[in-house]
Amino acid sequence: PSSMKRFGVRIISFILLLMLTKSLSSNAFGGSMKDEEALKDGQNGKENSISNYGEMGVMEDDDWQMVQKKGNQFVVNDKPFYVNGFNTYWLMVFAVDESTRGKVTEVFQQASSVGMTVCRTWAFNDGQWRALQKSPSVYDEEVFKALDFVVSEAKKYKIRLILSLANNWEAYGGKAQYVKWGNAAGLNLTSDDDFFSHPALRSYYKAHTVLNRVNTFTNITYKEDPTIFAWELMNEPRCTSDSTGDKLQDWIQEMAFHVKKIDPKHLVEVGLEGFYGPSSPQRTQFNPNTYAQQIGTDFIRNHLVLGVDFASAHIYADSWISQQIADTHLPFIKSWMEAHIEDAEKYLGMPVVFAEFGVSSKDPGYNSTYRDTLISTVYSTILNSTKKGGSGAGSLLWQFFPDGTDNMDDGYAIVLSKSPSTASIIQRQSTRLALFNSLCNTKCNWSCKKKKLLEKILYHDEL
C-alpha cells in the first residue's frame, strides 16, 4: 500500500507539472498569476496533506541535505539532482551595501520563479575595491558578512551555491593579485603563472579561510552547510607558461586534496573551461581552435585527480571561434557538449556540468531569437544525456541579472522581465529536469518503465 501511495503522489505531481509546462508554453514570463494560484489551489486539500513537494523536485526543509555524487549522477537523499542554474558573480559585492543588497534577493527570487536550483558565484575578491581578502589571510569582516548574507538568502529560495575560491583573470584580484602580494613580500616573481608553482603563493591560497567560516546569519559553518553545492578551486584556470600541463596538474592535485581535507562533505570541482590537452591528442579535434591545447589545461587528465568529484566545461563559441554569429556555432556547441559527456562517462565516471554558456548581445549578427536557439541547443543536449541516465548533469547560464543592473551587463546578461521567450525556455527546462528528479531514482538505473514514460512525455510534440 505504501508503494501504491507513493506512486499515486507521483502521478498527481506529474500531472500538475504537465499543467505547469503547458501553461508556460502559452504564457510569457510575468503572465497570468491565476494559473499559478490554480496550481497552488490544486495542491491543497487531500493531496497536499501528503505534503511531499520532494516528489515534484522541490525540496522541503527536511530534504535540504548535502548534494552528493553517485557514479555519474548528483543525488540528494539518494534521489537524482539534475541542474538547471545560472551565474551571477557579483552577489557578495552587492550585498556589502544596504542600497544594493536587495538585488541579491531579487536574483534568487526571480531565478527560483523559473525553477532554477543552482547559482555559481564568487567567494573571492582579492585586494580590490570591496575586497574580501585585503592581503593574505587579512579579511574585511563587513564583506565576509555580505557573503554570509548571500549564502543565507540562497537557502530561503532553495538555491544551492557553487562557490569559486579564486580567479585566473585580473577581475576581483585573481592570480595576478597573489603575485603582487608575493612581490611585495620580496619574492621577486616574474609571471602570473608563479601563482601555481611558488610555495609561498600556494600557501596564500591554502590559507584562504572561507571553508571554516561560521555564517553570522545562520550560525552554520560553511563546510557544514548543505546550501553550498560545491567548491570550485578556480575560475577558468590557465597556465600558458607550461603547455605540457604539468604545472597546473600539480597545483590541482595539491589544492583538491587540501580542500577535501578541510571539508570532506562537499563536492569539489576545478573550474575548467574544458579544453583538451596533450594527454588526449585524439580529442583535440573537438577544441574550438589550436590555441586551446597550448594553455596548460587538460580536460581528462585534470579531472582524474583524487578529490575532484565532477567535471566542468564552459561554452563560448562567440569568443572561441568567431565573434560574428555564424551557423557553424550551434553544431560546434552540440559536438563540444557530446564529447565532454562521453568522456565523463567513459574515462572519468563522474557528472559534467556546463558551468558557463551564453552569447553576447554585442556580437555582430546577434538577435534574441538566436540566443533562444543557442540556449535550447544546450538544454536539449543535456536532456538527451539525462534521458539515458548519462553524465550530462546540468548547465548554468552566463549570466542572470535582475532589473536595474544594466550598467553591469557585459552583453551576456539575461533579464527575465525583458526576455519572456527566454524565460519560458528556462522554465520548461527546469520543469523537465524536475520530472527526472522526481520520477526516477538511482535504484531504478533507468531500466524501469518510468524511463519510457518520461521519454514519451518530454519529447511529445505538444511539449
C-alpha positions as CSV (number, residue, x, y, z in Angstrom):
1,P,0.0,0.0,0.0
2,S,2.8,2.4,0.8
3,S,4.4,1.9,-2.6
4,M,1.0,2.5,-4.2
5,K,0.6,5.7,-2.2
6,R,4.0,7.0,-3.4
7,F,3.1,6.1,-6.9
8,G,-0.2,8.0,-6.6
9,V,1.5,11.0,-5.2
10,R,4.0,10.9,-8.1
11,I,1.2,10.6,-10.7
12,I,-0.6,13.6,-9.1
13,S,2.6,15.6,-9.1
14,F,3.4,14.5,-12.6
15,I,0.0,15.8,-13.9
16,L,0.5,19.1,-12.0
17,L,3.9,19.6,-13.6
18,L,2.4,18.9,-17.0
19,M,-0.2,21.6,-16.4
20,L,2.6,24.0,-15.4
21,T,4.6,23.2,-18.6
22,K,1.5,23.6,-20.8
23,S,0.7,26.9,-19.1
24,L,4.2,28.2,-19.6
25,S,4.3,27.3,-23.2
26,S,1.4,29.7,-23.8
27,N,2.2,32.4,-21.3
28,A,5.2,34.7,-21.3
29,F,7.2,35.4,-18.1
30,G,5.3,37.5,-15.7
31,G,2.0,36.4,-17.3
32,S,-1.3,35.3,-15.6
33,M,-0.9,34.7,-11.9
34,K,-4.3,32.9,-11.9
35,D,-2.7,29.8,-13.4
36,E,-0.2,29.7,-10.6
37,E,-2.8,30.2,-8.0
38,A,-4.9,27.5,-9.5
39,L,-1.9,25.2,-9.4
40,K,-1.4,26.0,-5.7
41,D,-5.1,25.5,-5.0
42,G,-5.0,22.2,-6.7
43,Q,-2.3,21.0,-4.3
44,N,-4.4,22.0,-1.3
45,G,-6.8,19.6,0.4
46,K,-6.2,15.8,0.4
47,E,-3.3,15.7,-2.0
48,N,-1.4,18.5,-0.1
49,S,-1.9,16.7,3.2
50,I,0.6,14.3,2.0
51,S,2.9,17.3,1.7
52,N,5.7,15.7,-0.3
53,Y,6.9,18.5,-2.5
54,G,10.1,16.4,-3.0
55,E,8.0,14.3,-5.4
56,M,7.9,17.4,-7.6
57,G,11.6,18.2,-7.4
58,V,11.1,20.9,-4.8
59,M,13.0,20.5,-1.5
60,E,11.3,20.6,1.9
61,D,13.5,21.6,4.8
62,D,13.9,18.0,5.9
63,D,15.3,17.2,2.5
64,W,17.8,20.1,2.5
65,Q,20.8,17.8,2.7
66,M,24.2,17.8,1.1
67,V,24.4,17.2,-2.7
68,Q,26.5,14.1,-3.2
69,K,27.7,12.2,-6.2
70,K,26.8,8.6,-7.0
71,G,28.5,7.4,-10.2
72,N,27.8,9.9,-12.9
73,Q,24.8,11.4,-11.1
74,F,24.3,14.1,-8.5
75,V,22.0,12.9,-5.7
76,V,20.2,14.4,-2.7
77,N,18.9,11.8,-0.3
78,D,19.6,9.2,-2.9
79,K,17.4,10.9,-5.4
80,P,18.8,12.4,-8.7
81,F,19.6,16.0,-8.7
82,Y,19.9,17.4,-12.3
83,V,20.8,21.0,-12.5
84,N,19.3,24.0,-14.3
85,G,21.1,27.0,-13.0
86,F,22.9,30.3,-13.6
87,N,25.8,32.5,-12.8
88,T,25.7,35.8,-11.0
89,Y,29.3,36.5,-10.0
90,W,28.8,39.9,-8.1
91,L,26.4,38.9,-5.3
92,M,28.9,39.3,-2.5
93,V,29.9,42.8,-3.6
94,F,26.3,43.9,-3.9
95,A,25.4,42.5,-0.5
96,V,28.0,44.7,1.2
97,D,26.0,47.9,0.7
98,E,22.4,48.2,2.1
99,S,21.4,50.2,-1.0
100,T,22.2,47.3,-3.4
101,R,21.7,44.2,-1.1
102,G,18.1,43.9,-2.3
103,K,19.3,43.0,-5.8
104,V,20.8,39.8,-4.3
105,T,17.3,38.8,-3.0
106,E,15.8,39.7,-6.5
107,V,18.3,37.4,-8.2
108,F,17.3,34.4,-6.1
109,Q,13.6,35.3,-6.2
110,Q,13.4,35.6,-10.0
111,A,15.7,32.6,-10.6
112,S,13.5,30.5,-8.3
113,S,10.4,31.6,-10.1
114,V,11.6,29.8,-13.3
115,G,12.7,26.7,-11.4
116,M,16.5,27.3,-11.2
117,T,18.2,25.5,-8.4
118,V,21.9,26.3,-8.5
119,C,23.8,29.6,-8.7
120,R,27.6,29.9,-9.3
121,T,29.2,33.0,-7.7
122,W,32.5,34.4,-6.5
123,A,33.6,33.7,-2.9
124,F,36.7,35.8,-3.6
125,N,37.7,39.4,-4.1
126,D,41.4,39.8,-3.6
127,G,43.0,43.2,-2.9
128,Q,40.4,45.2,-5.0
129,W,37.5,47.5,-4.3
130,R,35.4,46.0,-1.5
131,A,38.0,43.2,-1.2
132,L,37.1,40.2,0.9
133,Q,40.8,39.4,1.3
134,K,42.7,42.7,1.7
135,S,46.0,40.9,1.9
136,P,46.9,37.3,2.5
137,S,44.7,36.0,5.4
138,V,43.6,39.5,6.3
139,Y,39.8,39.9,5.7
140,D,37.2,42.6,5.7
141,E,34.6,41.4,8.1
142,E,31.8,43.5,6.5
143,V,32.5,41.8,3.2
144,F,32.5,38.4,4.8
145,K,29.2,39.2,6.4
146,A,27.9,40.1,2.9
147,L,29.0,36.6,1.7
148,D,27.2,35.2,4.7
149,F,24.0,37.1,3.6
150,V,24.3,35.6,0.1
151,V,24.5,32.1,1.4
152,S,21.6,32.6,3.9
153,E,19.5,34.2,1.2
154,A,20.1,31.5,-1.3
155,K,18.7,28.9,1.1
156,K,15.5,30.9,1.6
157,Y,14.8,30.4,-2.2
158,K,16.1,26.8,-2.2
159,I,19.0,27.6,-4.4
160,R,22.3,25.9,-4.0
161,L,25.6,27.7,-4.5
162,I,28.8,26.7,-6.3
163,L,31.4,29.0,-4.6
164,S,34.6,29.8,-6.6
165,L,37.7,30.4,-4.5
166,A,40.0,32.3,-6.9
167,N,40.2,33.8,-10.4
168,N,42.5,33.2,-13.2
169,W,41.8,36.7,-14.5
170,E,42.6,40.0,-13.0
171,A,38.9,40.9,-12.2
172,Y,38.4,40.7,-8.5
173,G,42.1,40.3,-8.0
174,G,42.9,36.9,-9.5
175,K,46.3,35.2,-9.6
176,A,47.9,38.5,-10.6
177,Q,47.0,39.9,-7.1
178,Y,48.6,36.9,-5.4
179,V,51.8,37.6,-7.4
180,K,51.7,41.3,-6.4
181,W,51.4,40.2,-2.8
182,G,54.3,37.9,-3.3
183,N,56.5,40.6,-4.8
184,A,55.5,43.0,-2.0
185,A,56.9,40.3,0.4
186,G,60.2,40.3,-1.6
187,L,59.8,37.1,-3.6
188,N,60.8,38.6,-7.0
189,L,58.2,36.8,-9.1
190,T,58.2,37.3,-12.9
191,S,55.0,35.6,-14.1
192,D,51.4,35.5,-13.0
193,D,51.7,31.7,-13.5
194,D,54.0,31.7,-10.5
195,F,50.7,31.5,-8.6
196,F,50.6,27.8,-9.5
197,S,54.1,26.9,-8.6
198,H,55.7,29.1,-6.0
199,P,55.3,27.6,-2.5
200,A,54.6,31.0,-0.8
201,L,51.7,31.7,-3.2
202,R,50.3,28.2,-2.8
203,S,50.3,28.8,1.0
204,Y,48.4,32.1,0.5
205,Y,45.7,30.2,-1.5
206,K,45.6,27.4,1.1
207,A,45.2,29.9,3.9
208,H,42.0,31.4,2.3
209,T,39.6,30.5,5.1
210,V,36.2,30.6,3.5
211,L,35.5,26.9,4.2
212,N,35.9,27.3,8.0
213,R,33.8,30.5,8.1
214,V,30.8,30.5,10.6
215,N,27.9,32.2,8.9
216,T,26.8,35.2,11.0
217,F,23.2,34.9,9.8
218,T,22.7,31.2,10.2
219,N,25.4,30.2,12.7
220,I,26.3,27.3,10.4
221,T,29.9,26.7,9.4
222,Y,30.3,26.9,5.6
223,K,31.8,23.4,5.4
224,E,28.6,22.1,7.2
225,D,26.1,24.0,5.1
226,P,24.0,22.0,2.5
227,T,23.2,25.3,0.8
228,I,26.7,25.1,-0.7
229,F,26.6,22.7,-3.7
230,A,30.3,22.6,-4.3
231,W,33.7,24.4,-4.0
232,E,35.3,25.5,-7.2
233,L,39.1,25.7,-7.0
234,M,39.5,28.5,-9.5
235,N,37.5,30.2,-12.2
236,E,38.9,29.2,-15.6
237,P,42.5,28.3,-14.6
238,R,45.1,28.5,-17.4
239,C,48.8,28.1,-17.2
240,T,50.1,29.3,-20.6
241,S,53.8,29.2,-19.5
242,D,53.6,25.4,-19.4
243,S,51.8,23.8,-22.3
244,T,52.7,20.3,-21.0
245,G,50.1,20.9,-18.3
246,D,52.3,19.5,-15.5
247,K,52.4,22.7,-13.5
248,L,48.7,23.2,-13.4
249,Q,48.1,19.5,-12.8
250,D,50.4,19.6,-9.7
251,W,48.5,22.6,-8.4
252,I,45.1,20.9,-8.9
253,Q,46.3,17.8,-7.1
254,E,47.6,19.7,-4.1
255,M,44.5,22.0,-3.8
256,A,41.9,19.4,-4.3
257,F,43.4,17.3,-1.5
258,H,43.7,20.4,0.6
259,V,40.0,21.4,0.2
260,K,38.9,17.8,0.8
261,K,41.0,17.5,3.9
262,I,39.3,20.6,5.4
263,D,35.8,19.7,4.1
264,P,35.2,16.1,3.1
265,K,31.4,16.6,2.9
266,H,31.1,18.9,0.0
267,L,31.8,18.3,-3.7
268,V,34.8,19.8,-5.4
269,E,35.4,20.8,-9.0
270,V,38.3,22.5,-10.7
271,G,36.6,25.3,-12.7
272,L,38.0,24.3,-16.1
273,E,36.8,25.6,-19.5
274,G,37.1,22.0,-20.9
275,F,39.9,22.3,-23.4
276,Y,41.6,19.0,-24.4
277,G,45.4,18.8,-23.9
278,P,48.4,16.6,-24.5
279,S,47.1,13.6,-22.6
280,S,44.3,13.1,-25.1
281,P,45.5,14.0,-28.6
282,Q,42.6,12.1,-30.2
283,R,40.2,14.5,-28.6
284,T,41.8,17.8,-29.5
285,Q,39.7,17.8,-32.7
286,F,36.8,18.9,-30.6
287,N,38.7,22.0,-29.4
288,P,37.5,25.3,-30.9
289,N,41.0,26.3,-32.1
290,T,44.6,25.1,-31.9
291,Y,45.5,27.6,-29.2
292,A,43.2,25.8,-26.8
293,Q,45.5,22.9,-26.4
294,Q,48.5,25.1,-25.6
295,I,47.3,26.8,-22.4
296,G,48.2,24.2,-19.9
297,T,44.8,22.7,-19.2
298,D,43.8,19.1,-20.0
299,F,40.2,18.2,-19.5
300,I,40.5,14.4,-18.9
301,R,43.8,14.4,-17.0
302,N,42.8,17.3,-14.8
303,H,39.6,15.7,-13.8
304,L,41.2,12.3,-12.9
305,V,42.7,14.0,-9.8
306,L,41.9,12.4,-6.5
307,G,39.4,14.7,-4.7
308,V,37.8,16.1,-7.8
309,D,34.1,15.0,-7.8
310,F,32.7,16.3,-11.0
311,A,33.8,17.8,-14.3
312,S,33.1,21.3,-15.7
313,A,33.2,22.8,-19.1
314,H,32.3,26.2,-20.5
315,I,30.8,27.1,-23.9
316,Y,31.6,30.3,-25.7
317,A,31.6,29.8,-29.4
318,D,31.4,33.6,-30.0
319,S,34.8,34.2,-28.3
320,W,36.5,30.9,-29.1
321,I,35.6,30.6,-32.8
322,S,34.4,33.9,-34.2
323,Q,32.6,36.9,-32.7
324,Q,30.4,37.1,-35.8
325,I,27.3,35.0,-35.2
326,A,27.5,32.0,-37.6
327,D,25.5,28.9,-38.4
328,T,28.6,26.8,-37.5
329,H,28.4,27.8,-33.8
330,L,25.5,25.6,-33.0
331,P,26.9,22.3,-34.4
332,F,30.2,23.1,-32.5
333,I,28.3,23.6,-29.3
334,K,26.5,20.2,-29.7
335,S,29.7,18.3,-30.6
336,W,31.6,20.0,-27.8
337,M,29.0,19.0,-25.2
338,E,28.6,15.5,-26.5
339,A,32.4,14.9,-26.4
340,H,32.6,16.0,-22.8
341,I,29.6,14.0,-21.8
342,E,31.1,10.9,-23.5
343,D,34.4,11.4,-21.7
344,A,32.8,12.0,-18.4
345,E,31.1,8.6,-18.8
346,K,33.9,6.6,-20.4
347,Y,37.0,7.9,-18.7
348,L,36.0,9.9,-15.6
349,G,32.9,8.1,-14.2
350,M,31.5,11.4,-13.0
351,P,28.9,14.1,-13.8
352,V,29.8,17.0,-16.0
353,V,28.3,20.5,-15.6
354,F,28.4,23.1,-18.4
355,A,29.1,25.8,-15.8
356,E,29.1,28.8,-18.2
357,F,27.4,29.2,-21.5
358,G,25.9,32.1,-23.4
359,V,26.1,34.5,-26.3
360,S,26.8,38.3,-26.2
361,S,24.2,40.8,-27.5
362,K,27.3,42.8,-28.7
363,D,28.2,40.2,-31.2
364,P,27.7,41.1,-34.9
365,G,24.6,39.4,-36.2
366,Y,23.1,38.8,-32.7
367,N,19.4,38.7,-32.1
368,S,17.3,37.3,-29.3
369,T,16.0,34.5,-31.5
370,Y,19.5,33.2,-32.0
371,R,20.1,33.4,-28.2
372,D,17.0,31.3,-27.6
373,T,18.1,28.8,-30.2
374,L,21.6,28.6,-28.6
375,I,20.1,28.1,-25.1
376,S,17.6,25.5,-26.4
377,T,20.6,23.6,-28.1
378,V,22.4,23.4,-24.8
379,Y,19.3,22.3,-22.9
380,S,18.3,19.7,-25.5
381,T,21.8,18.2,-25.4
382,I,21.6,17.9,-21.6
383,L,18.2,16.2,-21.9
384,N,19.5,13.8,-24.5
385,S,22.0,12.6,-21.9
386,T,19.6,12.8,-19.0
387,K,17.0,10.6,-20.5
388,K,19.7,7.9,-20.9
389,G,21.0,8.3,-17.4
390,G,24.2,9.8,-18.8
391,S,26.8,12.2,-17.3
392,G,25.2,15.3,-18.6
393,A,24.2,16.6,-15.2
394,G,23.2,20.2,-16.0
395,S,24.1,23.7,-17.1
396,L,24.5,27.2,-15.8
397,L,23.6,30.2,-17.9
398,W,26.1,33.1,-18.1
399,Q,24.6,35.3,-16.7
400,F,21.5,36.1,-14.8
401,F,20.7,39.7,-13.8
402,P,17.7,41.4,-12.1
403,D,16.1,44.7,-13.3
404,G,18.1,47.8,-12.8
405,T,21.6,46.3,-13.2
406,D,22.1,47.1,-16.9
407,N,25.3,49.0,-16.2
408,M,26.9,45.7,-15.2
409,D,25.9,44.0,-18.4
410,D,28.8,42.6,-20.4
411,G,26.5,41.6,-23.2
412,Y,25.6,38.2,-21.8
413,A,23.1,39.4,-19.2
414,I,19.6,37.8,-19.2
415,V,16.9,39.8,-17.5
416,L,13.7,37.7,-17.4
417,S,11.3,40.6,-17.5
418,K,12.8,41.8,-20.7
419,S,13.1,38.3,-22.2
420,P,9.8,36.5,-21.9
421,S,10.7,33.9,-24.6
422,T,14.0,33.1,-22.9
423,A,12.2,32.9,-19.5
424,S,9.8,30.3,-21.0
425,I,12.6,28.2,-22.3
426,I,14.4,28.3,-18.9
427,Q,11.2,27.3,-17.1
428,R,10.5,24.5,-19.5
429,Q,14.0,23.0,-18.9
430,S,13.5,23.4,-15.1
431,T,10.2,21.5,-15.3
432,R,11.6,18.7,-17.4
433,L,14.6,18.2,-15.1
434,A,12.3,18.3,-12.1
435,L,10.4,15.4,-13.7
436,F,13.5,13.4,-14.0
437,N,14.5,14.2,-10.4
438,S,11.0,13.2,-9.1
439,L,10.1,10.2,-11.1
440,C,13.3,8.2,-11.2
441,N,15.9,7.3,-8.5
442,T,19.3,5.7,-8.5
443,K,17.8,2.3,-7.7
444,C,15.8,2.5,-10.9
445,N,19.0,2.5,-13.0
446,W,16.9,3.8,-15.9
447,S,15.7,0.3,-16.8
448,C,12.2,0.7,-15.3
449,K,9.0,1.6,-17.0
450,K,9.3,5.2,-15.7
451,K,12.1,5.9,-18.2
452,K,9.8,5.1,-21.2
453,L,7.1,7.2,-19.7
454,L,9.4,10.2,-19.3
455,E,10.7,9.8,-22.9
456,K,7.1,9.8,-24.2
457,I,6.1,12.9,-22.2
458,L,9.2,15.0,-22.6
459,Y,9.5,14.6,-26.3
460,H,5.9,14.7,-27.2
461,D,5.1,17.2,-29.9
462,E,2.8,19.1,-27.6
463,L,5.8,20.0,-25.4
